[in-house]
């Protein structure tokens, strides 16, 4: 059923989606030299075994060991993240695997499985690495151990370490681990440890597995017995520099925020699983990794002051649009001016709202005092608390539409520590409080009881948004990228649904982009080219049909050149469409709808040449991006983008910077939930001229239309989308630069570097690095001006592969 009113938010407890919930994890802080150790007392199988663990990184760019054994450089066996963030597996006897992919996603969990079996007759199968259920096959180094060779694992001579290199006595892990399993004597498939559900890899209970002589399972279920083996073997581990408070509620089935590893400099030092921040520069803030949408209830977070220095430090909010600018844009004599969409409480007893001090002489915050913050997205207010008591009155947020998150401000190196509900002791800095204080849904571990109705910011509490993942609905049901190889004659390509809008590009050669849709032609024979001004063409050798489960291509080299690599982006909507009379111009509309929300539409109309005309789009929510093209004449493609506003436009077919202000494009009128407005210019409204438009609306967990500011650095701008993107379209607005298009079908691993350009027929470019695609957004990894010019303004369209509520780290 399609919901055609305002967005409907649904909540999933997490248990409805996860058949086996993991309730806790162990937090490793590398500053503490924390690890677990155990030496087998019996010899196990030194040829065959399987290891699995759920991992959430909190620090990147350093060598960090997950598991190891050995005492020297000539007798070792370990797997670890290298300083370049690749995953490496090394055995002194010659076996190795160094992944080409990098793993820099600190906002979500991943499952890593290592299968070692030297009895396998296929040499390349003697070491297998799986990440989130998929086998890793691309390596920068891959050597195979000899057939039937023995390793040092399962020897009584060498100690095991979890979270440290045993023979280096260093390279400590920094992050979280959950449900660590070791199976002695069996080479198991990933399906013993997890399964795919709605396209997401989720954990399975391993209790029924046979663990073998030296097998173990570390669930960290008891803070008083962290090293207990729960496999039934009682292969218990020694705990080193870990305490009960390091067992926390953050888990693969209920993910909590941490501070983004997005420092942009060396002025921020994070620790304790990226919950503790020491910020020496007044120009930086520690930003949390999880946003909550507006109109989704009340949310509570705590922050502990870990010193008394720096009177300007404190706790507050930020939005995606403000995350890529300095959180403290200016300070003078202790007066701090913030970006206009933030509210903050400072330790000196002041509240700033929209850049101005609005409340002062409030409760000051001393060492080990706790600031609480209640974000009420229904009332659009923020209320602060000091040590459990309200301080000041609730402030109204300037932002009323964008998602909001929490951040810590530093000032003169005053450290603070977040508690989103995972650890009321603040890593053993506090010893008392409201025992096991939970939120309104019984979730969390807060020091003070949260205000009535307030929820912890965590994945269980996040709304499902436009995709009901718990009901086996996936973004791929509505948008799908398909790769195929041309054969030069004809072929049918499977998509999984009948596309109402299809965009094809030859990746190998410089052929034009081909765009067809079922509103202009049910067969898909009428085509447009995003890189030209050409009027609509008619050719059944490009796309010969739109089929019930995909499409067919003919003999054209543009879409089916023999041996060439092709990519096709597919959108599902309502076929040939229906008449819509909402606007002053009657349109034909084909709407793309999930079970919860309309989010995409194909709209055809005939212009009347009159400024102020309106066109019905059928979405029932205002579109945030509209792409319009004349079908009849050679004219530029026009693009409306909500971050630019209705007096500006971009051209999809050119490198031009943003144009405007000019009322002739969109009549200086923002789209409504029923219509978009057009001016008198012929690119959108020539009298008697036929047009096609593609409309996209923001839809939580499915589609985000937004903007960001580049920083020109290889440690580039992080951009929040609220989902793991599968499709990214990016354009710099202030300079002449190409549109850039990325997707996870062409780049299933990071770094994503294979780019196509809608404004040119050029073949695929493979500049590396370009960007990381992450569980909740994307992050530039180069100073490439196309996506990350220092100070450059960019707009983007992102479509989801996985909702962040359930997304696996990448």
N, C-alpha and C positions, 0 to 999 in steps of 0.2 A: 504494500500500500504506500502510495506517495503522500507525504505530508506537505501541504502547500501553504501553510501559514508560517509563523515564526519558528525558529529553530527549536526542536524538542530535545531536551537533554535526558538521557537515560543513564542509570547508574548500574554498575555491575560490582558485586561484592568481591570479585576476584575468584572466589571458590566456584562460582558458576562457570567460569571459563577454565580454570585449572583443576583437573581431576585429582592432582596431587600437589597440594600447596606446601611450599617450603616456608617455614615460619621465621627463620633467622639465618644469620651468617656470622662469620668471624672477621672482624676488622683488623687488618694488618697496617701498622704505622711504621714505615721504614726508619724513621728517626729513633724509634725504640729498639731497633734490631730485633724485631719480633719474629718468631718462627716456632714450628713444632718439630720434634725430632723423635726418631725411633729406630732401633737396630733389630732386624729380624733375629730370632734365636734358632730358627730352622731354615734350611735351604729350600727355596721354592723353585718354581720353573724359571730358569734364566733365559729361556728362548721365547716364551709366549706369555703375554699379559695385556691388560687393557686398563687405562686410567681415564677417569672422567671427573670434571669439576665445573661448577658454575662460577664465573669470575666477573667482577666489576672493578675496572681500573679506576684509580683516583689520581694517579700521577703518571704523566707520559714523558718520553724523551730520556729515560734512564733505564739501565739494564736492571731487570727485575725477574727473579726466579720464582716459578710456580712450584716446581718439584725437582729434587736432585738426590743423587747418591754418589758416593765416591770420596776418596781421601787425597787424590793427587791429580795432576794433569795427564797422567798415563792410565788412570782408572777412574772413570766418571761416566755419568749418564744423567742428563738433565734437560729440561725444557724451560724456556724463559722468553721474556720480551727484551729485544735488543734496544739499544739507544735510538735506533731509527724506527722503533715501534713495530718491527716485524716480529713474528713468532718463530722461534728457533728451537730445533730439537737436535741434540748432539750426543753421540756415543763415542767413547774413546776407540772402539773397535772399528770405526769407519762409517757407521750409519749417521746420516744427517738429513735434515730438511729445514731450509731457510725460506720462509714464505715470501712471495713477491708482495702480497697484500700487507698493508699496515693496519694496526688496530689501535685507534686513538679515540674511541668513543667512550667517554667517562660518564655518560648519563644513563646507561642501561647495562643489562647483564648479557653475557654470552656464555655458551656451553662449549668447552674445549674437550675433545676426546682424542687420546693417543692410543693407537693399536700397534703393538710391537709383536711380530711373529716371524722369527727367522726360519721356521720350518716351511714357510710358504715357498712353493717352487717358482712363483713369479717374483723376481727380485724387487720390482718396484712396489709390490704389495707387502713387503716385509715391514715397512713403516707407513702407517696411514695416520693422517691428521684430519679431524673433522671439526668444523666450527659451525655451531647452530644446525647440526644435522647434515650439513653439506661437506663432501670431501674436498679438501684443499688439493689442487692439482698444479698450481703454478708456483714454482720455486726459483730462487736465484742460485740455490745450491741444493743438490739432491744426490747423495751417495747411499748405496745400499749395503747393509751388513751381509757378510758371507752366509751362505746357506747353513742352517743349524748351528750358527755361532752363539756362544754364551755371552751375555752382558753381565754387568756388575749388579744389576737389579736382581733381588731375591738371593743375594749372597749374604751370609752371616758376617762377613768381614766389614761391610760398608754401611754406614748409617744413612737413613732416609731423612731428608729435610723437606718440610712444606713451608714455602715462603722464604727460602734462603738457599744459596749455593753452598752445598756441604763442603766441597773441597776448596772453595775460595773463602769460606766463612764471611761472605758479603753478598752483595747484590740482592738485598732484601726486597720482598714484594711490598707494594704500597697500594692497598685497595681492600676488596672484600672477596672472600671465598665462601661458597656454600656447597653442601652435599658432595664432598670429595670421595670418590669411589676408586678402589684399586682391586682388580680381578686377577688373581694369580692363576696362570695356566690356561686361560682362554682368550682367544681373539674374537671379541664380541662386536656385533654391529651396533651402530648408534641407536637403533630402535630399542635397545635394552635400557637406555638411559633417558630417552626423550622421544617425542613424536611431534609431527606437524599437525596443527589445528588452526584452521582459518589462515593458513600460510605462515604461521608463527611456530617456532620451535619451542616446546614447553617441556618441563621435566616430568619424568615418570618415577614412581617409587621402585627402588632397586632392592627392596627387602627380600624378594624371593629369588634373587640371584645366588649362585654358588660362588663364594668369594675365593676359595682355595686357601692353601696353607698360610701365605703371608698377605692375603687379601684383607682389606679394611674399609670401613665407611666412617667418615667424619662428618657428623651432622651438626655439631656445636649446639646441641639442644640444651645443655646445662652449663651455665657460666661457672659453676663450681667444679665442673669436670670437663673442661674444654677439650682435652685430648682423648676422650672416651671413644673407643671403636664400637660402633653400633651394628657391625655386620654379624655379630655372634661369635667372632673369633677372639675377642678381648685383646686385640693387638693395640693396646692403649699407648698413647704418645705423651712425651714429655713437653710441657708448656714452657716456653722461654720468652720472657718479657711480654707476656699477655696476661690480662686480668679479666675478671668476670664482666666488667663493663665493656670489654671488646666484643662480647657476644651481643649483637644488635638486631633490630627488627627489619632492617633493610634486607630484601631477599629477591630472588628471581621471580617470585609470584606476587610480591608487593614491593615495588621499587619506590624508594624515597629519594628526594633531591639531595644532591651534594653541590659543592661549589664547582662551577665550570672551570676546567683547566684551560682558561682563556685569558692568561695574564696580560698579554700584550707588553710585557716588560719584566724586569727582575724585582720590582718593588713589592710584589706580593709573595708571601710564603704560606703555603697551605699544608696542613697536616691533619692527623686523626681522620683519615678517610675523606679528606677535603671537606671537613666541617669546621675546622679551626683556621682562622685567617689572621696573619700579621702583615699589615700593609704599611709600608714606610713612606709611601708617596701619597700626598693628598689628592692626587689626580686619578686614583684608581679605587675600585670597589670590588668586593667579592660577590659575584652574581650567582644565584642558585639556578639549577638546571631544569626546574619544572615550573611551568606556568599553569595558572588556573583561568578558565574562561570567565568572562563577565556573565552575570545572570546565572551563576551556578552555586549560590549559597555562601556560607561563612567558612573561613579558613584561618587556622591558628598556627603560629610559629613562635619559638622562643630563641633568644640569643643571650649568651652569658658574657659579661665583661671580664676579661682575663687579666686585667691590670688597671691602673688608675691614670696612666698617662694619656694625653691626647684628648682634650675636652670636646673635640668635634666629632669623634667617632660615634657610630650608632647604627640603628636598624631601620630599614624602610622598604619601599617598593620600587619596581621599575617595570617597564613594558618593553615589548620587542623593539619598538622604534627608538627607545632610548638606550638600548643595551650596547650599541656600538659607538656611542659618544661618551666622553668623560662623565662619569657619574657626578663628580664635583667639578662643575665647569669653571667655577671661579671662587676663590675665597680671599678674604681681606680682613685682617684684624679679628680673625675668628668668626666672621660672618660668612656663611656658606650659601651660595646660590646654586640651585639645582636645576636640572632640566625640568621643563614645565609639566611633565606628566608624572612626577614623583612626589611622594610624601615620606618624610623621614623624622625619626625621633633621635635627638642627639644626647649624648651622655651629660652634656651641660644643662639639660633640662629644657630644651627647645624643640619645637616641631616646625618643620619647614614644609610648605605645601605650594606646589607650582612656582618654585623659585623664591618664595618670600617667607620670612619668619612670621608665623601666625599665632604661635603660643609660646610663652616664655615663663621663666621663674617656676618651672615645674620640677618634679622630683629628679635630682641628679642621680647618676649611675656610678657606683663605686665598684671596687674590685669584688668579683664574684656575685655582683648583682645581676638580675635577669630582666631583660626587656621582653615583654610579650607583645605580639601584634595580631590583632583580629582584622582580617580583610573581609569585609562584607560586600560581595560583588552584586548582591541584589539591591542593597541600599546605596551602593557606590561610596562606601565610607571606610575609613581606617581608624581603629581605636588602639591606643597604646596602653601598656600596663608596665609597672615597675614592681618587681617582686610580688606579683599577683594582684596588685591594686591598680585600678584605672588611674592614669595620669593624664590630665587634660581631657578635652572633649573630642568626640569623633570628628574627623576631618573628611570633607567630601572630596572625592577624587575628581581631578580634571578629566581624566580618561574615563569614558563610559562604554567603550566598545571593545578595545583591545585586551587580550589576556594580560595578566599581571603576575609578577613573581616577587620574591623577597631578595634583598641584598644587604650586605654589611659594608659600611663605609669605614675606611681607616683614616687616622689622623695622628701624626707623630708616633707611628708604630704602636698604637694601642690595639692589642689583640682581642678578638671576639670569637665566639664559637656558636654555631647554629645548633639547635635541636628541632628537627622537623617532626619529632615523635619517635625517634629510634633509641634514644639513650638519655634518660633524665639525669644521669650523673655527669653529663658533659665530659665523657672520657675520664671519669673519676675525679673531676674537679669539684663536684658537689656530692654530699653524702646523705642528704635528707631532702624531703619534699613530700608532695602528695604521692603516696605509694601507688605506682603503676597507674597514674592518671591517664585516662584514655579519652578519645574524642567522642563525638555524638554517635558514631558507629561502632564504638568499642575497640577502636584501633589506636595504637600508639603507646608511647611511654613518655609523658610530659612531667616536668617538675611541678608545675602548677596545673590545677584542673582547668581545662579550656573553658571559655565562656559557653553558655548554653547554646546548643545547636551547632557549635563549631566543629569542623573536621580537620584532620591532619592532611597536609599536602602530600599525597602518595598515590600510586597508581590505582589501588583499590577504590579510592574515592573519586578519581577523575571520571568525568562523564564520558560515555562512549561516543557522543557527538553524532556525526552523520553516518557512521558505520557501526552496526550492531555486531561486533566481532564475536560476542558470546553466542550469537545465533548463526554462526558460520558464515557471516557476511564479510566479504573482503573488498578492499579497493579494486582488486583485479577483476571483480565482477562488473566494474563500470569503466575502468580504464586499463589498457594493457599494451605493453610494448612487445613487439614480436620481431625477431631477427630471422632472416632467411637468405639463401643464396640463389641468385638468378640462374635460370636454365636456358634463357634465350628463346623459349617457345611459349609455353603457358604452364601455370601451376596454381593450385589452390593453397591458401595459407590459413592455418587454424588459429583463431584468436580466442575462442571461448564464448563469443557472442557475435551478433550481427552488428558491425560498427555503423553508427549513424554519421560519424565524422572520421575520416581516414586520411592520414598524412604520411606519405612515403618519401624516403630519400635514399638514393644510391650513395653508399658510404665510400665506395672505391673510386668513383670517377665524378667529374664535374658535370652532372646532370641536374636539371632544375628539380626543386621540391614539387611534389604532386599532392594537391589537396582536393579531395572529393567528399561529398556528403549526400545523404539520402533525401534531403529536402529538395535539392536542385535536381536530383536524378536518382530514382530508386535503384538503378543499375550501377551508378557510380561512373558513368561515362563522361560526365561534364566535370572538367577539372580547372583548377586555378593553380598558379605558381607563386609561392610566398616571396620568391626572390625577384619577381618581375612585376611590372605594371600591367601586363597583358590582360586583355579581357578573357572571359571564360572560353575554354576550348572544348571540343567534343571528340573523344577518341577512345574506342573500346580496346585498344591494344595496351593502354596504360593500366587501367583497372577494368576488367571485363565484367565483373559482377560483385555485388555485396551479398554475401552468403549468410545463411542462418548461424554459422559458427565461425565466420571469418570473411575472407574475400578471395577473389581470383584475379590474377594478373595475366596480361597477354604477352606479346612478343617485343614490346617496346624496351629498348635499352635503358630508358629512364627508370623503369620499375622492375626490369627483369633481365638485365644484361647477363649473359652467361658467365658464371664464375664470379660475379661481383657480389660483395656483401651489401645487403639491404637492411634497412630498419623501417618499421611501420608502427606509428602511434595510433591507437584506436580508442575512440570514445563511444560509449553506448548511450543512446537516447531513444526517442520514441518513433524511429523510422521516418516516414515521409512527412510527418507533422500534421497539425490541425490549424484551422483558422483561428486567429486571435484578434479581437477588436478592442483591446484595452487602450490602444493608442489612437491618435488621430489618423494614422495610416494603418490599414489592416495588414497584418503580417501572417506568415505561416510559421509555426513554431513546433520544434521537436525537442522535448524536454528530457534531460538526463536526471533520473531520480533514484536515490537509494531508498531503503525502507524508512528512512527518517527525514530526508530533506532533498528538495530540488537543488542542484548545484551547477548544472551545465545545460545550455540550450543552443540549438542551431536555429537561426531566425532569418527568413527571407522577407523582403519587402520591396515595394516600388516607391522611389522618391517622388516628392511633389514640388521640390525646389523652394519650399517655404521654410524660413528659419522659425524654429520653435515647434516643428512637427515632433510627434512622439510615436514610438514603436513599442508594441507589446512584446516582452521577452519571455513570459510564461513561467518565470522562476518562483514567483511569490516571495522572493527575497531580492534585495537590490544587488545587481551584479557588480563585481569589483574590477573586472577587466572585460573589455569588449573589443573584438577585432572585426573590422568592417572592410569589405571589398566590393567595388563595382563589378558586376558581371558583364556589363555591356561594353565598357570602354576601358581604354588603357589609363588607369588611374592608380595612384599610390594606395597601399593598404593603410588604414587609419586604426590607431590603437588608443582606446581610453583606458586609463589606469587610475584607480581610486586614490592612490597616494599622490598623484599629480593633480587631480581635480579636473573639473569639467571645462576649464578654459585652456587646457593643454592637450597635445596629442603627440604620439610617436608614429613613425612609419615602419611597419614590419619589413618592408622590402628595401630599406636603406640603412645606412649607418648614422643618419642624421640625429643630432641631439634633439631634445624635447623642443617642440614648437608651440608658441603662444606667448602671452595670452591672446585668445581669439575666440569670440563667441560663435564664429562660423562653424566650428567643429561640433560641439555638443550643446550649443545654445547657452553656455555657461550654467547649465542645470544638471545637478547630480542625478543619476538614475534613482528611481524609486523601486518599490517591491513589484511594480507592475509594468513600468515603461522605462525606456531610455530616450533622451531627447537628442535631436540632431539639428544642426544649423542649416545654412543655405549653401555651403560649399559643395561642389559636385562630387568630391571624393566620398561623401556620405549621403548626399541628398540632391542629386540631379533630377530635374523634372522628368518623369516617365522612365527613369533609369532603374534597372533591377540591381539589388544588392543582396549580399549574404553576410551574416554576422555570426560570430561565435562568442557566447557570453559565459563567463565564469564567476561564480559566487564563492566567497569564503565559506567553508564548511568544515567544522571542527573534525580533525583526524582524517580528512580526505583532501581538501584543497585549501591552499593559502595563497593569497595575493598580497604582496608586501613590498617593503623597501629596506635598504640598508646603506651604510656608509663604509667604503673600503678604507684599509689602513696601509696598503702597499707592502705588507710584510708577508714573509713565508709563514709566520705565525699569525694568520690572517683573521679577518672578521668572522665571528660566528653569527649565523643567521638562524633565528628560531622559526620553525614552521609548524610545530606541534605534531609532526609525524615524521617517519622515515621517508624521504622523498624517493619516488621512482622516476619522476620526470621534473626537470628544472629548465626553465626558460628565463634568461637573465639579459638585461640591457642597461648599459650606462646611459644616464639621461642628460648629463651636463656636457658631454663631449661626443664627437663623432666616433662611434665604435660599433662593431658588429653585435648583433644579437648572438647569444651563445646558448646552445641546447645540449643538455646532459641527460643521461638516463642510466638506470641500474641494470638494464639488459645488456648494454654495451660495456658497462663498467660494473660488474657484480661485486668487485672488491675495491677498496680504497688503495691508491689514490684514483679518483675519477678524472681521467685525462682525455677521453675521446669526445671531441667537441664537433658539432655541426652548427651551421650558421644560416638561419632562415632567410637572411637578406642576400645570400649569395649561393651560387650553384656549386661552390667549392666542395671537394671531397673532404672526408673527415680529417681533422687535425688531431694530433696525438701529443701535443705539448704536455710535458710532465715535470713537476706536478701542477695540478689545477685546483682541485678542491676535494675535501672529504665529505661524503654523504653519511650522515649520522642518524641516530635513532630519533632525534628531535629537531633536525635541521641540517644545515651544511656549513662548512667552514673553508674559506679560501686557504690554499696552501702555496700560494705564489703571489708575486706582485704584478701578475698579469693584468694589464689595464682593462681588459675585457670584463673582468669580474672583481678586481681589487685594486684599483688606483687609490693612492693615498688621498683621502678626502673626497674621493669620487662618490657620486650619488647613483644608486642602482635600484631598479625595480625588478621584481621576479614573479613568476607563476610556478608554484610547486604542487604536484599531485602525489598522493601518498602511495607507498608500498605497504607500510604497516602503521597503524595508529600507535602513537607513542605510549599510550596506556598499556600496551602489551608488547611493544617492539623489542626485538633483540638488538644488542649492540652490534656495530659493524666495524 
